[in-house]
Amino acid sequence: MVVPLLPLLLAPFVGSFLGTLIARLPEERPVVFDRSRCEACGHVLGVRDLIPVFSWLVLKRRCRHCGVKLSTFYPLIEGTALGVAVWAVLTVPAPLVWPTAALGWVLLALAVIDYRHFILPDVLTLPLIPAGLALAWWLDPGTFGSGLPGSALLHHALGAAAGFLGFAGLAWVYRTLRGREGLGLGDAKLLAAAGAWLSWTGLGSVLLWAAPLALVVTLAAGVIQGTLSDKLAGRSALPFGPFLALGFWLTWLYGPIRLGGLG
């Protein structure tokens, strides 16, 4: 088996960019057209300061210019981005490694941003929808005799619509019953993206991964923090995006969950 090495070699550098994206995008700071700087002293970082993980280790986790201790955030994101690429290489056929790794990297950024800021930026979420539809067509470009789009593309388009409308409807019901926001449209857009990649048949699995994991984390956090009653009463916010992203990723890699031998 020929192992695609390029995604593995580039993954840490992609992770470095993702770290910058995660840090700057929610604050509406320039992501591309601005040099990387030390967050403590503001000194512009050179190439030797920006080698993923390696620079952080060589500098002994301190800024070369002011000596302040550097955060573990960037090496963690760089290492996770490499892990995503390794996972993709080990799981999917070679032609799907790049799309899978790219999907994993975007989902990683979305999950961390939502965890830190309770937002799922449209600039990351919405492009996943046409990307998923394009991939569905690439994998199955067949057409009906009338020249209409192939059945695979149709199922994925229905998945995108069902993902958005279903979750948006659920958010409306929650808002109507509770009198406050509980589920954001960012989650609906992410589920639409999942439908575009997985087709409508995969949406149930995304939620079957996401909902129980979110419940377990909520209960565990409530017990650890002593705020279980608040969390059970819905008075404590929990970002759902990371769980949707994980459910999306696992369903893409391993297919829909089969219950009782069905599915």
N, C-alpha and C positions, 0 to 999 in steps of 0.2 A: 504494500500500500504506500502510495506517495503522499507524504504529509505536506500540506500547504504551509510553507515556512513563513511566507511574507506577512500574513496576518499576525503570526506570533511575534515576529520581529518588530512590527509597527505598533502592536498593541500598547506597550508602555508609553509610547509617544502620543497615541490616541488618548490614553488615560490622562496624560499631562494636559492635553487640550481640554478634555472633559472636566478636569479639576478647575481650570480657568473658567470654562463655561458655567459650571455649577456655582462658582463664587461670584461671577460678574452678572450673569443674565438676570437673576431676580432683582438685582440692584440697578438694572438698566445701564450698566457701565459697558464701554466698548469691549467686545470679546476678541476681535481679530486685530483691529487697528490701534493697538496699544501695547507697549512693551511690558513684560513681566517685571514686577518690582517687589522688593522686600516690603511686607505689610507694616513692618515696624519703622524702618528708616526711610523707605521710599526710594532706595537706590535701585537703579535699573540693573537687572540681572543679566550677566553674560551667558554665552553658550555653555561654558564649563559649569555654570551654576544650574543649568536646566536639563541635564541628562537624567532621565527618569530613574528614580530610586538611587542610582549610583552617586549622583551629586549630593543627595541628602545624607548618604552614609559617609562619603569622603569628607564632607564638611562637618561631620560629627553632630548633625542635626542643628547646626547653628548658622546664622547668616555670616557670610564672609566679611561683610562690611561693618556691621554693628554688633555682631556676636549674640544677638537675641536667639533664643531657642526656637527652632522652626517647628511648625505643626506637623503632625503625622498625616494630615488630610491628604496631601498630594501623593505621597508614596502609597497610601492605602487605595486611592482611586486608581493609580497606575497599576498596582498589583492586581486589583479587581478586574480592570480592563484586560490584563493579560489572562487572568483566570477565565474570563468570558470567551476569549479567543481559543484557549486550550479546550474548553468545554465544547465549543462549536466544532473544532477539528476532530475531537474524539466522538462526536455524536452524529453529525450529518454527513451526507455524501460530499465529496470535494466540490462539485459545482455550487453547492449551497453554503459553503463555509463563509464566503464574504458577505452575502445577504444576512446570514445568521449572526455573524459577529457584529455587523453594523446594527442590526436590530438590538442585540444585547447591549451594545454601547449606548444607544439612545435610551433604552429602558433603564439602564444604570443611572444615567444623568437625570432622567425624569423622577426616578424613585428617590434619589438623594435630594433633589430640589424640593419635591413634595414633602419629604420628611422634615426638611429644615424650614420651609417657608409656607407650606400648605397651598402650593400652586403647581399646576402642570402647564407650563408655557405652551401656547399654541404653536410657536415657531418650531418646537420639537415634536409635538403630538400630531399636528395636522399633516405634515409631510409623510408620516407613516401610512396614512390611508391610501394615497395614490401609489406609494411604493409597494404596499401589499397587493393592490389590484394589479399593478404592472407585473409583479412576480407571479401572481396567479395566472395571468395571461401567458407569461413566458414559459411556465411549467406545463400549461395545457392550452396552446393557441388554437385548438380545434374549433370549428364553427358549425352551427346548424346549417342545413341546406339553404336556408334563406339568407345566409350571410350575417345573421345575428351573432352577438358575442357568444363564445363557447360557454358551455354549461358551468365550468369551473369558475370563470370570471363572474357569471351571473350569481352563483352561490356566494362568492366572496363579497360582491356588491350588496347582496341582501344581508350578509353578515354585518357589514359596516353600518347599514341603515338600522338593522335590528339592534345592534349594540348601542348606538346613540339613542334611538327612540326609546328603547326599553329602559335604559338607565336614566335618561332625562325624565321619563314618566315616573319612575320610582322616586326621583328627587322631588318631583312636583307633589306626589302623594305625601312624602315625608314632610315637606314644607307646609302643606295644607293641614296635616294632622297635628304637627308639633308647633306650627307657627314660627318656625325659624329654619334657616338653612342647615342641612345635614349632609347632603351629597352634592358635590359640585359638578358643573358642566364639564370641567376638565376631566373628571372621571368618565363621564359619558363619551367624550371625544377619544379617550384612551381605549375604552371598550369598543368604540367604532373602529379604531385602528386594529384592535385584536380581531374583530370580525373580518376586516379586509385581508388580513394575513391568514386567518384560520378557517374562514368561511363561517356561516351561521352554526355549523355543527360543532364548532369548538368553543362557542361562547359559554355554554353551560359549564365546561371544564374550567375555564378561566375563573368563573365565580365559585366553583367548587373548591378550587385551590385558595382563592383570595379570602372568601368569607370566613371559613373556619380558622385560617391563619390569623386573620385580623382579630377574631374573637379570642383566640388563645393569647395573643400578644396583649390585647386589652386587659384580659383577666390577670395575666401575669404581672403586667405593669401596675394594675390596681392593687394587687397584693403586696408587691415590693414597695410601692410608694404610699401605701395606706390610704388610697383614694378609691377603693373598689366600689363603694356606694355611688360615688359621683360618676364613675365610668359606666356602671350598670344603668344609671338614670339618664345617661346621655348628656351629662353636663360637662364632660371632658372631651375635647376634640382629639380625633385620631386621623392622621392622613391615610386615606385608603389607596392612594396611588401606588405606593410601594408593593402592596399586596396584589393589586391588579397587574402590575408589571411582572411580578414573579409568576403569577398564574398564567399570564400571556406567554412568558418565556418557556415555562415548563410544558405548556400545551403545544407550543410550536416545536419543541424538541422531541417530545414523546407521544404526541397525539392526544386525542380526547380521552378522558377517564372513562373506563368501562365499568358500569354498574350491573352486577348480576349477569355478566357475560354479554350484556347488550351494549350498543353504541358503536 
